[in-house]
Amino acid sequence: MQASIRISGRRVSRMAHTKLVAGGSSSRSLTLCAATGTKANYQTGLSFLSGRHLTLPPTRVCGSRMYSSSATAAASSTGADSAANTSSTVDLGDMIPMDRIRNIGIIAHVDHGKTTLVDCLLKQSGALSGSAAMQETRVMDSNALEKERGITILSKVTSLVYNGHRINIVDTPGHADFGGEVERILSMVDSVVLVVDATEGPMAQTKFVLTKALARGLTPLVVLNKVDRPTSRPDEVDSELLELFMALGASDEQTAYELMYASAKEGWCSSDLGQVSTYVDAASKGQKASGTMSPLLDAIIEKVPPPKGERSGAPFSMLVTQLEANPYLGKCALGRITSGTVRVGDRIRVLEPGTSNVKEDGKVTKLFLRSGVQQIEMAQAGAGDVVAISGVPTVSVNSTIAGPDVSQALEFIPVDPPTISVTFSVNDSPLAGREGSQLTSGMIRDRLRREAEINVALQVVDDGKSEALEVRGRGELQLSVLIETMRREGFELSVTPPRVLFKKNPENARQILEPFEEITIDVDHESSGVVIEKLTKRKGELKNFSDLADKARMVFHIPTRGLLGYASEFKNDTHGTGVMNHAFLRYDEYAGAFEKSRKASMVCMSLGTATSYALNTIEPRGRLFVRNSDEVYPGMVVGELSKDGNDLDVNPTKAKQLTNIRAAGKDETIRLTPVKPWTLEEVIAYVNPDEAIEVTPTQIRLRKQVLDSTKRKQLSRRRVSDIDELLE
């Protein structure tokens, strides 16, 4: 039984256990948590949690979150240099005993600082010594798109050596669209470090990743990051976290998580708020804080259990969780060895997931361990090691690599199903083939199938009846990253608007279910009214409204289709100051139709080059998407009308007739409103159901799916909604 009560203005979580524990006595623990004042000041937060936990009686270790005094003393006396020196006690290429291995995942909401935290751990442990990465930031975000967008897209595995232990670290994405990357790596780790912003507190993706970790039985280490900010509120955030743990059904051991306070940017961590106050005071005086990340590394070694499994006498088996491309060795399979040992030259086989059919027989050509940003060759590896193996080119994610005697594939973690889909097809516009090198449907099909092998959160559906392929994913950002990657590889595509994946209720065939999401919004108070109004029209339901410093925080439950196209509106309504985050919640009953917010389109009716003369006459009707001298074609969307109604056919190529009466120089007085180029996220959110996105290596255009205006009008009369199609 878990209950929440208040004593003297402070919330107390009481966990009453009715079952007898070892020794024949019952256990009851009282966890004293922080007060939840809305505008508690920073120093009050620092001074409060010195006595934040009370246990009566201490029948289990889970009753106390106090960091051990010996570990704290060791951490405070260990600097970055000495931490680096400890790495020399272990040869990176050796197979070490299992009790000296720790496998840990770093999970967090987007922008809460987990990649910066990993950077700091690698640099202070000496894993980046002697490499150019020592001077870089966010070294784990190696992908070009990751560096441009400032987000983590793919999970990355690395390792460091500290105090004679090898710590394998998995850095994961924080955005909800890439949640599949988090789900599949949980089979590789024995615990997770949950990083939470000390100002924002637990957000939508925090709840998602924590739910997955708790379901796997993992006990997280919690790090409140950015506690050196003046707006941080560590006491309230700890209280919110404890409530979240309890709401998700965490066990007693999981609820008694180890709590650390850190500033990954400044490079220090501590379990003592008094020490944190010292570091913050030093920074306010312009001095460098003397702390390091050693307390966190010590906590990982002390609190994270070593991997389980047998090495001697057990056959080799490994579940593949990620694929890497090596320019010299081809496809390499990365995963954690479940049992046995493997050496270079050993015979291995690939077992298909689910069926256990033998897909391929081969041998190990290379074994790699990643340390820092480098790959270290290994002669042999054993259970508990996270390694990359080459030698089996047909391997895929969730496959099992095992010895010749193994016939049963390992179980894998199924990821949550996708919620939206788009259709990829060949670019058939009049301007097709001028820029790209990958143009045919076969090339697009092969590329998407390769992507589906690597990214298990994506599904590629080929009905075999047409050249188009349906790609299903978690969100608009995930699909836009795939499209951007393909266009940089030279592909030309035609992409339909995203649509929600409905499904029938298995208990009632006439009831339609649709995906819902939990959305967390932080906006200025003066913008909260318009946000609530627009989300309510989109079938959103306000679940919570609270004050967060000078912002208003709102939590909605809303259908996924209600979020499609809302991002640009939200940015305009909040003047770019609002923050919106969302995560998949559940499938629930269809919420009904809602009115569209986009107006009709201006559609080009001629082939040629847009002229300023024609655009000047068209612009008063609405907003233009093309500039002077842009190439246009029939069926291309060149603007948005300023009022509702039917689409309007326009001619942006009309040129001014030059005669002996009109002056040729008069065009110089034309002043057109500058046109902002489309980004993929903007156009995916904007496009109408009867339109498509033309994507080339240098251009993004909006067009009608059917270019011929006569056929387009005929098809519009026979259009069937997704709901009616599903019921039929």
Buried (B, 14 or more C-beta within 10 A) or exposed (E): EBEEEEEEEBBBBBBEBEEEEEEEEEBBBBBBBBBBEEEBEBEEBBEBBEEBBEBEEEBBEBBBBBBEEEBBEBBBEBBBEEBBEBBEEBEBBEBBEBEBBBBBBBBBBBBBBBBBBBBBBBBBBBBBEEBEBBEEEBBBBEBEBBEEBEBBBBBBBBBBBBBBBBBBBBBBBBBBBBBBBBBBBBBBBBBBBBBBBBBBBBBBBBBBBBBBBBEBEBBBBBBBBBBBBEBBBBBBBBBBBBBBBBEBEBEBEBBBBBBBBBBBBBBBBBBBBEBBBBBBEBBEEEEEBEBBBBBBBBBBBBBBEBBEBBBEEBBBBBBBBBBBEEEEBEBBBBBBBBBBBBBBEBEBBBBBBEEBEBBBEBEBBBBBBBBBBBBBEBEBBBBBBBBBBBBBEEBBBBBBBBBEEBEEBBEBBEBBBBBBBBBBBBBEBBBBEBBBEBBEBEBBBEBBEEBBBBBBBBBBEEEEEEBBBBBBBBBBBBBBBBBBBBBEEBBBBBBBBBBBBBEEBEEEEEEBBBBBBBBBBBBEEEBBEBBBEBBBEBBBEBEEEEEBEEBBBBBBBBBBBBBBBBBBBBBEBBEEEBBBBBBBBEBEEBBEEBEEEBBBBBBBBBBBBBBBBBBBBBBEBBBBBBEBEBBBBBBBBBBBBEEEEEBBBBBBBBEBEEEEEEEEEEBEEBEEEEBEEBEBBBBBBBBBEBBBBBBBBEBBBBBBBBBEBEEBEEEEEEEEEBBEEEEE
